[in-house]
Amino acid sequence: MKQFLLIRLLPALVVLLAFGEAALAQPGSGGPAPGTTPTDTPLDGGVSLLLAGGVAYGIKHLRNRRKKA
């Protein structure tokens, strides 16, 4: 356990602390300017793909369960 801390965890912690500030994407608040209208985000494409994938997975799961019974 002590070897794990010295070899893996400690260097990872040092790297995270050293480069954590440089990992910021943009300085400042990063939000839209006050007084502007919010940006609309389309949800139709991704949500429909996730829904279709969920239905397909559920059908596959039910078929596998019926085969076992």
C-alpha positions, 0 to 999 in steps of 0.5 A, a space after each residue: 500500500 505504501 508503494 502504491 502511494 509513493 509510485 502512483 498517487 503522489 506523482 498524480 497529485 503533484 501533477 494535478 496541483 501543478 497544472 490545475 490552474 493552467 487547465 482553465 478554458 477561459 479566464 473570467 466567469 465564462 457565462 453569457 454577458 448580462 442582458 443577452 438572450 439565452 442560447 437555445 440548445 436543440 435536444 431532438 437529435 441526441 435525445 431520440 438516439 438515446 431513446 432508440 438505444 434504450 428501447 433496443 437494449 430493453 428489447 434485447 434484455 427481455 429476449 435474453 430473459 425469455 431464452 433463459 426461462 
